[in-house]
Amino acid sequence: MQKPRQFRPAKGLEFHTVFVIWLTDGMFPSNRSLDTRDALEEERRLFYVAITRARDELYLTYPQMRLSGGYGDVFQRPSRFLQEIPNELLEDWQVQRR
């Protein structure tokens, strides 16, 4: 089992399976990067590095809701970067609680 890696040190490496998690606006891209075009483009480059590390399987995940520090559950909006991937390349899975 591989240890989780950050994106930058993984540049140039490939892995059989890659999971990119928390793909919601405000997390990836981060709220801080939404302030300037350059910061948003840097986050987009990091996303590209992350998704191109997968040799065979790539999983892009995001929560529909999350607990927000004392404010209860908050609905999440999927990352704007996911909208840039052609639909024919995606397979949508819905995971339900029992």
C-alpha positions in Angstrom: 0.0 0.0 0.0 1.3 3.4 -1.0 1.3 6.2 1.5 -0.7 9.3 0.6 1.3 11.8 -1.4 1.1 15.5 -2.0 0.8 16.5 -5.7 4.1 18.4 -6.2 6.4 15.6 -5.1 4.5 13.2 -7.3 5.1 15.2 -10.5 6.7 12.8 -13.0 5.6 9.7 -11.2 2.8 7.3 -12.1 0.7 5.1 -9.9 -1.6 2.2 -10.7 -4.5 3.9 -8.9 -5.0 7.5 -7.8 -7.7 9.0 -5.5 -8.2 12.7 -5.5 -10.6 13.6 -2.6 -12.5 16.7 -1.4 -13.1 18.0 -4.9 -15.4 20.8 -3.8 -15.2 24.5 -4.5 -13.6 25.9 -1.4 -11.4 22.8 -0.8 -10.0 22.2 -4.3 -9.7 24.8 -5.5 -9.3 26.3 -2.1 -11.1 29.5 -1.0 -7.8 31.4 -1.0 -7.1 30.6 -4.6 -10.5 32.1 -5.7 -9.2 35.6 -5.0 -6.8 35.8 -8.0 -6.7 34.4 -11.5 -3.0 33.3 -11.0 -3.8 31.4 -7.8 -6.8 29.7 -9.4 -4.6 28.7 -12.4 -2.0 27.3 -10.0 -4.7 25.1 -8.4 -5.8 24.0 -11.9 -2.2 23.0 -12.7 -2.0 21.0 -9.4 -5.3 19.3 -10.4 -3.8 18.4 -13.8 -0.7 16.9 -12.1 -2.9 14.9 -9.7 -5.1 13.4 -12.4 -2.3 12.6 -14.8 -0.5 10.5 -12.2 -3.0 7.6 -12.6 -1.8 4.9 -14.9 -4.9 2.6 -14.8 -7.5 3.9 -12.4 -8.5 7.4 -11.3 -11.1 8.2 -8.6 -12.3 11.8 -8.2 -14.5 12.2 -5.1 -16.4 14.9 -3.3 -18.9 14.9 -0.5 -22.4 16.2 -1.1 -22.5 17.5 2.4 -20.0 18.2 5.2 -20.2 19.3 8.8 -19.2 22.9 9.1 -17.7 23.9 12.4 -20.7 24.5 14.6 -23.1 25.4 11.8 -24.4 21.9 11.0 -24.4 20.2 7.6 -23.5 22.3 4.6 -24.2 21.3 1.0 -21.1 21.2 -1.1 -20.7 22.2 -4.7 -18.5 19.9 -6.8 -15.2 21.5 -7.9 -15.4 23.7 -11.0 -12.4 21.6 -12.3 -14.7 18.6 -12.6 -16.8 20.5 -15.1 -13.8 20.8 -17.4 -13.5 17.1 -17.9 -15.6 15.8 -20.9 -18.6 13.7 -19.7 -17.7 10.8 -21.9 -14.5 10.3 -19.8 -16.5 10.2 -16.5 -18.4 7.4 -14.8 -20.7 8.8 -12.1 -21.2 6.7 -8.9 -23.6 7.6 -6.2 -22.7 6.2 -2.8 -25.6 6.0 -0.4 -25.7 5.6 3.4 -27.8 2.7 4.7 
